Amino acid sequence: MPRMTRFLQTNGPWSQLVAYKNIVLKPLQDNEAQNLGHLKVTPFLVPHRDEYSETVGYRIVGPNHSAIFIPDINKWHEWKTDIAQLVKTVDYALLDGGFFADGELPGRDMSLIPHPFVTQTMETLKHLSREDRNKVWFIHLNHTNPLLNPDSPESRKVKSEGFNIAIEGSRFGL
């Protein structure tokens, strides 16, 4: 993305990697698809801690299936896009599941942490059909997130409501 390109070009140690051509930057633009062989990948801007660069999610379209990948985002209501409608348009929705619920970080005001809680995402998407809720996979779990324990009551609740929790090594055929 443009701001990330500038950041990498003008801040060490990355600028040295660019100057010595150890890395080659490939420019991306919001909502412009990139063809990568059998995949088409489209970055889209999402609101989230943009101090140094843009934050993006991706729509990934393969020959048979499609996905959205949003590992970092502020609360859903801060985004102009309707996440429920977006989920309906893909086969897989890999969504920011950083924290399960308020209170997960003792001594911290979690309202200041710019991630939707899993409970908030489930509430936002509860009106979707079970088939559409089953497309959702929570990813990017913080080390404090009880969803890391597949036997936790929180994990059972997520699954009972038709959502999924990605684990290391999860694969999604496109």
C-alpha positions, 0 to 999 in steps of 0.5 A: 500500500502507498503509505507502507511503501513510503515507510519501508523506503524511508525507515531503517533497517527496511530502507537498506533492504530496499536500497540494496534490492534485497526486497522488491516492493510491489505496489498495491492500491485499495480495491485493486485486484492482483492476479497471482496465478490461480488466485486473485487477491484484492486489498481493502482498507480497514480502520485500525492503528494507522500510525505508520501505514494503512491496515488492510484486509484481503479478498482472495478468490481462487478457482473454486472458493473465496475468502476474506482475511481480516486479521486486524480491525477496529470495532465493526461499527467503525468500518463503513462496510457491513461485515455481515453482508461481506461474509455472505459473499465468500466461502470463508471469513477469517476474522480478527478474534484477538480478544474474546471479551471485555475483562480479559486483560486485568487492570487494562481498560479494554475499551481502548484496545482497537479490536472487536471482541469475539463476543461482539463479532458473534453479536454482529453476525447472529442474524446470519443463517447458520450456514453463513455463520459457519463461514466465520473462522476466528484468527489472530487470537491473543495469548490471553484468549480462552479460545486457545483452549478447545475445551473451554466454555468460551470455545464451546459457546463459539462452536455451538453458535455456528462459528469456528476457531482456526488453529495453527495448520488450518487449511482453506481450499480455494 
